Amino acid sequence: MNRDAILNMLQMQHRMNSRVHDDWINQSFEWYRATWIECGELMDHVGYKWWKKQIPDMEQVRLEVVDIWHFGLSALFEPDTDLEVLAGQIAEDFTMVTPDESDSGSNTRIHAATEALAQHALETKGFSVPLFHALMRACDLSADALYRHYVGKNVLNFFRQDHGYQDGTYVKEWQGREDNEHLSELLESLDATTSNFPEAVYEALASRYADVT
C-alpha cells in the first residue's frame, strides 16, 4: 500500500470524524465494535448457511471491506498522533502478510480471514492492519481498489452531511437506486490517480443529485 495514499486516507478520515465530533479522538468511541459488526455484515454477503443455497455477492463483500477500513483507520488514531508516522507504520504493516493466491476468493478463506479480524477486534478492542490486509487478499481487493472506493465512500459521507443527512432531508434513493450504487458507477468513470479525485467525485455526485432534487 502506497504511503502517500494511506496518509491521504488518514487525513480524510480525520476530517470526517471531526465533522461528527470536534474532539473525536478523545471520546473513546468503540471503533472495534463497529469493526466486528461490519465483519458480520460481510459474512451475510459471502454466505455461511449450509442449509440453503447462497451465492456470494462479491461486490457487496468488497464494499463491506472498505467500510471496515473506515473504522479501522479511526481506531488507529491516538491523541497527538503524527499522521505521517502513522501512515509509515500502516504501510509497513501491509508488508507483513505473505502473498498466497492459491485460494483467493474462496468462501473458506474469506470466512477465516473475516473471523480472524473480528476475533482480534473483540479480544483487543483494537484493529490489526496485517489481518485486514489478509482479508483484502482473500476478497481479491487490491490496494488501488481499496483507495478508490475508500475515497468515494468518504466523499459520499460528506455529501450526505452537506445535503441534510442529520436532519432527515437528504434523499438517499435516486431514480430507483441508492446513492451507493450511483457512487460505484461514477467511480468507474473517474481517474483515482489525479490530485483532484475527491473533488471530482463530489462534483459528479452533486450533478446527479441535482437531477433528483
C-alpha positions as CSV (number, residue, x, y, z in Angstrom):
1,M,0.0,0.0,0.0
2,N,1.4,3.4,-1.0
3,R,2.3,5.5,2.0
4,D,1.0,8.7,0.3
5,A,-2.3,7.1,-0.3
6,I,-2.5,6.0,3.3
7,L,-1.7,9.5,4.5
8,N,-4.4,10.9,2.3
9,M,-7.0,8.5,3.7
10,L,-5.9,9.2,7.3
11,Q,-6.4,12.9,6.7
12,M,-9.8,12.3,5.1
13,Q,-10.9,10.1,7.9
14,H,-9.9,12.7,10.5
15,R,-11.9,15.4,8.7
16,M,-15.0,13.1,8.5
17,N,-14.8,12.1,12.2
18,S,-14.3,15.8,13.2
19,R,-17.5,16.5,11.3
20,V,-19.3,14.3,13.8
21,H,-17.4,15.4,16.9
22,D,-14.7,18.1,17.1
23,D,-12.7,16.2,19.7
24,W,-13.5,12.7,18.4
25,I,-10.1,11.2,19.2
26,N,-10.6,11.7,22.9
27,Q,-14.1,10.3,23.1
28,S,-13.1,6.7,23.3
29,F,-15.6,5.7,20.6
30,E,-15.8,1.9,20.3
31,W,-14.4,1.6,16.8
32,Y,-13.6,-2.1,17.4
33,R,-17.3,-2.8,17.9
34,A,-18.2,-1.2,14.5
35,T,-15.4,-3.4,13.0
36,W,-16.7,-6.7,14.2
37,I,-20.3,-5.9,13.4
38,E,-19.3,-4.9,9.8
39,C,-17.5,-8.3,9.7
40,G,-20.8,-9.9,10.4
41,E,-22.5,-8.0,7.6
42,L,-19.7,-9.1,5.3
43,M,-20.4,-12.7,6.2
44,D,-24.0,-12.2,5.2
45,H,-22.9,-11.2,1.7
46,V,-20.5,-14.1,1.4
47,G,-23.0,-16.6,2.7
48,Y,-22.5,-19.1,5.6
49,K,-25.7,-21.0,5.7
50,W,-25.0,-24.6,4.7
51,W,-28.7,-25.4,5.0
52,K,-29.7,-23.3,1.9
53,K,-28.3,-22.2,-1.4
54,Q,-26.4,-19.0,-1.2
55,I,-24.5,-17.1,-4.0
56,P,-21.8,-14.7,-2.8
57,D,-22.2,-11.1,-3.7
58,M,-18.6,-10.2,-4.1
59,E,-19.2,-6.5,-5.0
60,Q,-21.0,-6.1,-1.7
61,V,-18.4,-8.1,0.1
62,R,-15.7,-5.7,-1.1
63,L,-17.7,-2.7,-0.1
64,E,-18.0,-4.1,3.4
65,V,-14.2,-4.4,3.5
66,V,-14.0,-0.7,2.6
67,D,-16.5,0.1,5.4
68,I,-14.3,-1.9,7.8
69,W,-11.3,0.2,6.7
70,H,-13.1,3.4,7.8
71,F,-13.5,2.1,11.3
72,G,-10.0,0.6,11.3
73,L,-8.3,3.8,10.4
74,S,-10.2,5.6,13.1
75,A,-9.2,3.0,15.7
76,L,-5.5,3.6,14.9
77,F,-5.6,7.3,15.9
78,E,-4.4,8.3,19.3
79,P,-4.1,11.8,21.0
80,D,-1.3,13.8,19.3
81,T,-1.0,11.2,16.5
82,D,1.6,12.2,13.9
83,L,-0.2,11.2,10.7
84,E,3.0,10.9,8.6
85,V,4.5,8.5,11.2
86,L,1.2,6.5,11.4
87,A,1.0,6.3,7.6
88,G,4.5,4.8,7.6
89,Q,3.6,2.3,10.3
90,I,0.5,1.2,8.4
91,A,2.4,0.9,5.1
92,E,4.9,-1.4,6.9
93,D,2.1,-3.5,8.5
94,F,0.8,-4.1,5.0
95,T,4.0,-5.9,4.1
96,M,3.6,-8.4,6.9
97,V,1.2,-10.6,5.0
98,T,2.8,-13.4,3.0
99,P,1.3,-13.5,-0.5
100,D,-0.8,-16.6,-1.2
101,E,-3.0,-16.6,-4.2
102,S,-3.8,-20.3,-4.2
103,D,-7.3,-19.9,-2.7
104,S,-8.0,-16.2,-3.0
105,G,-11.7,-15.6,-3.4
106,S,-12.7,-18.9,-1.8
107,N,-15.5,-18.8,0.7
108,T,-13.4,-20.8,3.2
109,R,-10.6,-18.3,3.1
110,I,-12.9,-15.3,3.3
111,H,-14.7,-16.8,6.3
112,A,-11.4,-17.5,8.1
113,A,-9.9,-14.0,7.4
114,T,-13.1,-12.3,8.5
115,E,-13.3,-14.2,11.7
116,A,-9.7,-13.6,12.5
117,L,-10.1,-9.9,12.2
118,A,-13.4,-9.9,14.2
119,Q,-11.8,-12.1,16.9
120,H,-8.8,-9.7,17.2
121,A,-11.2,-6.8,17.5
122,L,-13.2,-8.4,20.2
123,E,-10.1,-9.7,22.2
124,T,-8.0,-6.5,22.0
125,K,-10.6,-3.8,21.3
126,G,-8.2,-2.7,18.6
127,F,-7.6,-3.1,14.9
128,S,-5.0,-5.2,13.1
129,V,-3.7,-3.9,9.8
130,P,-2.0,-7.2,8.8
131,L,-5.2,-9.2,9.5
132,F,-7.2,-6.6,7.5
133,H,-4.7,-6.9,4.6
134,A,-5.2,-10.7,4.7
135,L,-9.0,-10.1,4.4
136,M,-8.4,-7.8,1.4
137,R,-6.4,-10.5,-0.3
138,A,-9.0,-13.2,0.5
139,C,-11.6,-10.9,-1.2
140,D,-9.4,-10.1,-4.2
141,L,-9.5,-6.4,-3.2
142,S,-6.4,-4.6,-4.5
143,A,-4.8,-1.6,-2.8
144,D,-5.8,0.6,-5.7
145,A,-9.4,-0.5,-5.5
146,L,-9.4,0.0,-1.7
147,Y,-8.2,3.6,-2.2
148,R,-10.6,4.4,-4.9
149,H,-13.7,3.1,-3.0
150,Y,-12.5,4.5,0.3
151,V,-12.2,8.0,-1.2
152,G,-15.5,7.6,-2.9
153,K,-17.4,6.5,0.3
154,N,-15.7,9.2,2.4
155,V,-16.8,11.9,-0.1
156,L,-20.3,10.4,-0.2
157,N,-20.4,10.7,3.6
158,F,-19.5,14.3,3.4
159,F,-22.0,14.8,0.6
160,R,-24.8,13.3,2.7
161,Q,-23.9,15.6,5.6
162,D,-23.9,18.6,3.3
163,H,-27.3,17.7,2.0
164,G,-29.3,17.2,5.1
165,Y,-28.4,13.7,6.3
166,Q,-28.7,14.6,10.0
167,D,-32.0,16.5,9.8
168,G,-33.6,13.8,7.6
169,T,-34.0,15.9,4.4
170,Y,-31.4,14.0,2.4
171,V,-32.8,11.8,-0.4
172,K,-30.9,8.5,-0.3
173,E,-32.6,6.8,-3.3
174,W,-32.1,8.5,-6.7
175,Q,-34.1,7.3,-9.7
176,G,-34.8,3.9,-8.1
177,R,-31.2,3.3,-6.9
178,E,-29.5,4.1,-3.7
179,D,-26.7,6.6,-3.6
180,N,-24.1,3.9,-3.0
181,E,-25.0,2.4,-6.4
182,H,-24.6,5.7,-8.2
183,L,-21.3,6.2,-6.4
184,S,-20.0,2.8,-7.6
185,E,-20.9,3.7,-11.2
186,L,-19.3,7.1,-11.0
187,L,-16.1,5.7,-9.6
188,E,-15.6,3.6,-12.7
189,S,-15.6,6.7,-14.9
190,L,-13.2,8.8,-12.8
191,D,-9.4,8.7,-12.6
192,A,-8.4,8.0,-9.0
193,T,-4.7,8.9,-9.7
194,T,-5.4,12.6,-10.2
195,S,-4.8,15.1,-7.3
196,N,-8.4,16.3,-7.5
197,F,-10.0,12.9,-7.4
198,P,-12.1,13.6,-4.2
199,E,-13.4,16.9,-5.6
200,A,-14.3,15.2,-8.9
201,V,-16.3,12.6,-7.0
202,Y,-18.2,15.2,-5.1
203,E,-18.9,17.2,-8.2
204,A,-20.2,14.1,-10.0
205,L,-22.5,13.2,-7.1
206,A,-23.8,16.8,-6.9
207,S,-24.6,16.7,-10.6
208,R,-26.7,13.6,-10.3
209,Y,-28.3,14.7,-7.1
210,A,-29.4,18.0,-8.7
211,D,-31.5,16.0,-11.1
212,V,-33.3,14.4,-8.2
213,T,-34.0,17.5,-6.1
